[in-house]
Amino acid sequence: MWGLDGRVILVTGASGGIGGATVRQLVAAGAEVIASGRSAAALDKLATETGCRTLAFDLESEESIKGALDGLDLWGVVNCGGFGGEIATPMDTDIAVFDRVMSINARGALLVTKYASQSMIRLGQGGSIVNVSSQAALVALKGHISYGSSKAALDNITRVSALELGRYNIRVNSVNPTVVMTEMSAFYWGRPDIGDPFLAQMPLHRWATEDQIASPIVFLLGEGAAMITGVSLPIDGGFTAC
C-alpha cells in the first residue's frame, strides 16, 4: 500500500510519543526502522515491541551525527527529535534556552539531513525525508518565541532541501502538528485559561493524538505522495486556516 517494504528509515526522537507512534506505523507498513532518541529505556522497549533497530547519537553534535550515519544505508528519514525550551516572550526569553532550542530543532535536523542525504545520493534509489515541524511555525503563539522560531527555520530547511535534493529523486516535506496532549504539554496547554480559548478557535475543537500525526508522516514517506515535495502540511484541526 505504502511502497515502504524493506525501506530503511531513520526516525529521530523515537523515544517520544509522536516518534514512537511513527516507528510503530512504519514497521506495520513493512519498513526497516532505525530508531534514535534520548531515552535508552524507551528505545529498548520500542525495539522489543516492534523489532526496530536502535542507534544513539547526539543531535547537538555534528561529530556524533556524522559518526552514527557514516556508511549507514538509508532510504528515508523522519526528523522528529526536538526540544520545547521555555514559555517566554521576546522580552524575557533566556537566550541560552533559545540557542539550545535552535541547536536541536533546526541545526540538528539539518545535520541529520546533511549526512543522511549523502547516503541516499550514494545509493541512487531516491528517498523521502519528513521533518516534524509545528503549527507554531505558521502562526504566532504566545510564549513560543524560541520554539516557533526553530520550527520556522525547520520549514525553510525543508523547502531548500526539497529544491536541492529533487534532482536525486529525494523528496523533503514537513508536517506541522497542533498540540498533542502529552504529560509534557499538559503543564501549559492543560490550563483552562490557555487550552480552552485555543480549542474554541480550532474548527475541530480537539487535541491531536500521536497516531493522528504519525499517519500523515507515513503517507508523505510513501508512494502515494510521490509528487509531493517542499510542502509544510498542517495537522492542526484547521487552527491555522482560521
C-alpha positions as CSV (number, residue, x, y, z in Angstrom):
1,M,0.0,0.0,0.0
2,W,2.7,2.5,1.0
3,G,5.6,1.1,-1.1
4,L,7.8,1.1,2.0
5,D,8.5,-2.7,2.2
6,G,12.2,-3.1,3.1
7,R,12.9,0.6,3.0
8,V,15.4,1.6,5.7
9,I,14.1,4.7,7.5
10,L,15.7,6.5,10.4
11,V,13.4,8.1,13.0
12,T,14.9,10.6,15.4
13,G,13.0,11.5,18.6
14,A,11.7,7.9,18.6
15,S,11.6,7.7,22.4
16,G,8.8,10.4,22.3
17,G,5.1,10.0,21.7
18,I,5.0,11.1,18.0
19,G,8.3,9.4,17.2
20,G,7.3,6.2,18.8
21,A,3.9,6.1,17.0
22,T,5.7,6.8,13.7
23,V,8.1,3.9,14.3
24,R,5.1,1.5,15.0
25,Q,3.2,2.6,11.9
26,L,6.3,2.4,9.7
27,V,7.1,-1.1,10.9
28,A,3.5,-2.1,10.3
29,A,3.9,-0.7,6.7
30,G,6.9,-3.0,6.2
31,A,9.8,-0.6,6.6
32,E,13.0,-1.4,8.3
33,V,13.2,1.2,11.0
34,I,16.2,2.6,12.9
35,A,15.1,4.5,16.0
36,S,17.1,7.2,17.7
37,G,16.2,9.1,20.8
38,R,17.2,10.4,24.2
39,S,15.7,7.6,26.4
40,A,17.6,4.3,26.1
41,A,14.9,2.6,28.2
42,A,12.1,3.8,25.9
43,L,14.1,2.8,22.8
44,D,14.8,-0.7,24.2
45,K,11.1,-1.1,24.9
46,L,10.2,0.1,21.4
47,A,12.7,-2.3,19.9
48,T,11.3,-5.2,21.9
49,E,7.8,-4.3,20.8
50,T,8.4,-3.6,17.1
51,G,11.7,-5.2,16.1
52,C,13.2,-1.9,15.1
53,R,16.9,-1.3,15.4
54,T,18.2,1.5,17.6
55,L,21.0,4.0,17.1
56,A,22.3,6.5,19.6
57,F,23.7,9.9,18.7
58,D,23.6,13.5,20.0
59,L,21.5,16.0,17.9
60,E,23.7,18.8,19.2
61,S,26.9,17.3,18.0
62,E,27.9,17.2,14.3
63,E,30.7,14.7,15.1
64,S,28.2,12.4,16.8
65,I,25.7,12.6,13.9
66,K,28.3,12.1,11.3
67,G,29.9,9.2,13.1
68,A,26.5,7.4,13.6
69,L,25.3,7.9,10.0
70,D,28.6,7.3,8.2
71,G,28.2,4.3,6.0
72,L,24.6,3.8,7.0
73,D,22.4,2.8,4.1
74,L,19.2,4.9,4.3
75,W,16.2,5.4,2.1
76,G,14.2,7.7,4.4
77,V,14.4,10.0,7.4
78,V,11.9,11.3,9.9
79,N,13.4,14.3,11.8
80,C,11.2,14.1,14.9
81,G,13.8,14.9,17.6
82,G,13.0,18.2,19.3
83,F,13.2,20.3,22.5
84,G,10.4,22.5,23.7
85,G,12.5,25.0,25.6
86,E,10.5,27.5,27.6
87,I,7.3,29.5,27.5
88,A,8.6,33.1,27.3
89,T,8.1,36.4,25.5
90,P,10.7,38.1,23.3
91,M,11.1,40.5,26.2
92,D,12.1,37.9,28.8
93,T,13.4,34.9,26.9
94,D,16.6,33.2,28.1
95,I,18.9,33.4,25.1
96,A,20.8,30.3,26.2
97,V,17.5,28.4,26.0
98,F,16.8,29.9,22.6
99,D,20.2,28.8,21.4
100,R,19.6,25.3,22.6
101,V,16.2,25.0,21.0
102,M,17.6,26.2,17.7
103,S,20.5,23.9,18.0
104,I,18.3,20.8,18.4
105,N,15.2,21.6,16.4
106,A,16.8,23.3,13.4
107,R,20.5,22.7,13.4
108,G,20.2,19.1,14.5
109,A,17.6,18.3,11.8
110,L,19.8,20.0,9.2
111,L,22.8,17.9,10.3
112,V,20.8,14.7,10.1
113,T,19.6,15.7,6.6
114,K,23.2,16.6,5.6
115,Y,24.6,13.2,6.4
116,A,21.6,11.1,5.6
117,S,21.2,12.6,2.2
118,Q,24.8,11.7,1.4
119,S,23.9,8.1,1.9
120,M,20.7,8.4,-0.1
121,I,22.5,10.0,-3.0
122,R,25.2,7.4,-2.9
123,L,22.6,4.6,-3.1
124,G,20.9,6.3,-6.1
125,Q,17.4,5.0,-5.2
126,G,15.8,8.3,-4.3
127,G,14.1,8.6,-1.0
128,S,12.0,10.7,1.3
129,I,12.6,13.0,4.3
130,V,9.9,14.2,6.6
131,N,10.6,17.0,9.2
132,V,8.3,17.2,12.2
133,S,7.7,21.0,12.5
134,S,4.8,22.7,14.3
135,Q,1.8,25.0,13.9
136,A,4.0,27.4,15.8
137,A,6.0,27.8,12.6
138,L,2.9,29.0,10.7
139,V,1.2,31.3,13.2
140,A,2.3,33.4,16.2
141,L,1.6,31.6,19.5
142,K,2.1,33.5,22.8
143,G,5.2,32.3,24.7
144,H,6.6,30.4,21.7
145,I,9.4,32.7,20.6
146,S,12.1,30.0,20.8
147,Y,10.1,27.0,19.7
148,G,8.2,28.8,16.9
149,S,11.4,30.3,15.5
150,S,13.2,27.0,15.5
151,K,10.3,25.3,13.6
152,A,10.0,28.2,11.1
153,A,13.7,27.7,10.4
154,L,13.0,23.9,10.0
155,D,10.3,24.7,7.4
156,N,12.8,26.7,5.4
157,I,15.3,23.9,5.7
158,T,12.5,21.7,4.3
159,R,11.9,23.9,1.3
160,V,15.5,24.5,0.4
161,S,16.4,20.8,0.9
162,A,13.4,19.8,-1.4
163,L,14.8,22.2,-4.1
164,E,18.4,20.9,-3.8
165,L,17.6,17.2,-3.5
166,G,14.9,16.9,-6.1
167,R,17.4,16.1,-8.8
168,Y,18.2,12.9,-6.9
169,N,14.5,11.9,-6.6
170,I,14.6,12.7,-2.9
171,R,11.5,14.4,-1.6
172,V,11.5,16.6,1.5
173,N,8.4,17.7,3.4
174,S,7.3,18.9,6.8
175,V,4.3,18.2,8.9
176,N,3.1,21.0,11.2
177,P,1.1,19.4,14.1
178,T,-1.1,21.1,16.7
179,V,-0.8,20.2,20.3
180,V,-0.7,16.6,21.3
181,M,-1.8,16.5,24.9
182,T,1.1,14.6,26.5
183,E,2.2,14.9,30.1
184,M,4.9,17.4,28.9
185,S,2.3,19.5,27.1
186,A,-0.3,19.5,29.9
187,F,1.6,21.8,32.2
188,Y,0.8,24.7,29.7
189,W,-1.9,23.6,27.3
190,G,-3.8,21.8,30.0
191,R,-4.5,25.1,31.8
192,P,-8.1,26.1,31.2
193,D,-7.1,29.8,30.6
194,I,-4.7,28.6,27.9
195,G,-6.3,25.5,26.4
196,D,-9.9,26.4,26.3
197,P,-9.6,29.6,24.2
198,F,-7.2,27.7,21.9
199,L,-9.6,24.9,21.3
200,A,-12.5,27.3,20.8
201,Q,-10.7,28.8,17.8
202,M,-10.0,25.4,16.3
203,P,-12.7,24.1,13.9
204,L,-12.3,20.5,15.1
205,H,-12.2,21.6,18.8
206,R,-9.9,18.7,20.0
207,W,-6.3,17.9,20.7
208,A,-4.4,15.6,18.3
209,T,-3.2,12.1,19.1
210,E,0.2,10.7,18.4
211,D,-1.2,8.4,15.8
212,Q,-3.0,11.2,14.0
213,I,0.4,12.9,13.5
214,A,2.2,9.7,12.6
215,S,-0.2,8.6,9.8
216,P,0.4,11.7,7.6
217,I,4.2,11.2,8.2
218,V,3.9,7.7,6.8
219,F,1.8,8.9,3.9
220,L,4.4,11.6,3.0
221,L,7.2,9.0,3.1
222,G,5.2,6.6,0.9
223,E,4.4,6.2,-2.8
224,G,1.1,7.9,-2.5
225,A,3.0,11.1,-2.0
226,A,5.4,10.6,-4.9
227,M,4.7,14.0,-6.4
228,I,4.7,15.9,-3.1
229,T,7.8,17.8,-2.1
230,G,8.6,21.0,-0.4
231,V,5.3,21.3,1.5
232,S,4.5,22.2,5.1
233,L,1.4,20.2,5.9
234,P,-0.7,21.5,8.9
235,I,-2.2,18.7,11.0
236,D,-4.0,21.1,13.3
237,G,-7.7,20.6,13.2
238,G,-8.0,23.7,11.0
239,F,-6.4,26.1,13.5
240,T,-4.0,27.8,11.1
241,A,-6.7,28.2,8.4
242,C,-8.9,30.5,10.6
